[in-house]
Amino acid sequence: MAQLLDGAGKLGWILLKSVLRFVFMFFNNCVAIPSYCLYLLLLQPLRVWDSSAFWHIEGVMFKWLLAMVSSWGWIAGYTGEMLSAVHSRCFGSCPCVQRSICMLESVAKDY
């Protein structure tokens, strides 16, 4: 009976963490993506006046957005080695997936 209660406690903790992680990701998306789009709209005059400054600012904001997405994997406990193993088994040599995984790994190293 004690093992059953111990297993139920572990399952309850895993379910609670999963729900909290989902709620965090949901609200994070509800705030981050619309604000990113709003900032891009507000910066459109800068795109006309100084295109290189606009693209630099947009690149920084996009890197922050990628960092937010990569933080979800970090919170879940995934590492770069795990992502590479999944990539090699599931996607083979798809260049678009390789590029996105390399971007996520470089963003994770910066933070």
C-alpha positions as CSV (number, residue, x, y, z in Angstrom):
1,M,0.0,0.0,0.0
2,A,2.9,2.4,0.8
3,Q,4.4,1.9,-2.7
4,L,1.0,2.7,-4.3
5,L,0.7,5.9,-2.3
6,D,4.3,6.8,-3.1
7,G,3.7,6.2,-6.8
8,A,0.5,8.3,-6.7
9,G,2.4,11.1,-5.0
10,K,5.0,11.1,-7.8
11,L,2.3,10.9,-10.5
12,G,0.5,13.8,-8.9
13,W,3.7,15.9,-8.8
14,I,4.4,15.1,-12.4
15,L,0.8,16.1,-13.4
16,L,1.1,19.3,-11.4
17,K,4.4,20.3,-13.0
18,S,2.9,19.5,-16.5
19,V,-0.1,21.7,-15.9
20,L,2.0,24.5,-14.5
21,R,4.4,24.2,-17.5
22,F,1.5,24.3,-19.9
23,V,-0.1,27.4,-18.2
24,F,3.3,29.1,-18.2
25,M,3.8,28.4,-21.9
26,F,0.2,29.5,-22.8
27,F,0.4,32.8,-21.0
28,N,3.9,33.4,-22.3
29,N,2.7,33.0,-25.9
30,C,-0.3,35.2,-25.2
31,V,2.0,38.0,-24.2
32,A,5.2,37.5,-26.1
33,I,4.0,36.9,-29.7
34,P,1.5,39.8,-29.8
35,S,4.0,42.2,-28.2
36,Y,6.7,41.1,-30.8
37,C,4.2,41.8,-33.6
38,L,3.2,45.1,-32.1
39,Y,6.8,46.2,-31.8
40,L,7.4,45.3,-35.4
41,L,4.4,47.4,-36.5
42,L,5.6,50.3,-34.4
43,L,9.1,50.0,-35.9
44,Q,8.0,50.1,-39.5
45,P,8.8,53.8,-39.9
46,L,12.4,53.0,-38.8
47,R,12.5,50.4,-41.6
48,V,12.0,53.2,-44.1
49,W,14.4,55.6,-42.5
50,D,17.2,53.3,-41.4
51,S,16.8,49.8,-42.7
52,S,19.9,48.3,-41.1
53,A,18.9,49.6,-37.7
54,F,15.5,48.1,-38.1
55,W,16.8,44.7,-39.1
56,H,19.3,44.7,-36.2
57,I,16.6,45.5,-33.7
58,E,14.3,42.9,-35.3
59,G,17.1,40.3,-35.1
60,V,17.6,41.0,-31.4
61,M,13.9,40.7,-30.7
62,F,13.7,37.5,-32.7
63,K,16.6,36.0,-30.8
64,W,14.8,36.8,-27.6
65,L,11.7,35.1,-28.9
66,L,13.8,32.0,-29.8
67,A,15.3,32.1,-26.3
68,M,11.8,32.1,-24.8
69,V,11.0,29.0,-26.9
70,S,14.2,27.2,-26.0
71,S,13.6,28.0,-22.3
72,W,10.5,25.7,-22.5
73,G,12.8,22.8,-23.4
74,W,15.2,23.8,-20.6
75,I,12.4,23.9,-18.1
76,A,11.3,20.4,-19.2
77,G,14.8,19.1,-18.7
78,Y,15.9,18.6,-22.3
79,T,19.5,19.1,-23.3
80,G,21.2,19.8,-26.6
81,E,22.4,16.2,-26.8
82,M,18.8,15.0,-26.4
83,L,17.6,17.3,-29.2
84,S,20.4,16.2,-31.5
85,A,19.5,12.5,-30.9
86,V,15.9,13.1,-31.6
87,H,16.7,15.1,-34.7
88,S,18.9,12.4,-36.1
89,R,16.4,9.7,-35.5
90,C,13.3,11.5,-36.6
91,F,14.3,14.0,-39.3
92,G,17.4,12.5,-40.9
93,S,19.1,15.2,-42.9
94,C,16.3,17.8,-43.3
95,P,18.3,21.1,-43.6
96,C,15.5,23.4,-42.3
97,V,15.2,21.4,-39.0
98,Q,19.0,21.3,-38.7
99,R,19.2,25.1,-39.0
100,S,16.5,25.6,-36.4
101,I,18.1,23.3,-33.9
102,C,21.4,25.0,-34.5
103,M,19.8,28.4,-33.9
104,L,18.1,27.1,-30.7
105,E,21.4,25.7,-29.4
106,S,23.2,28.9,-30.1
107,V,20.6,31.0,-28.4
108,A,20.7,28.6,-25.4
109,K,24.5,29.1,-25.2
110,D,24.1,32.9,-25.1
111,Y,21.8,32.7,-22.1
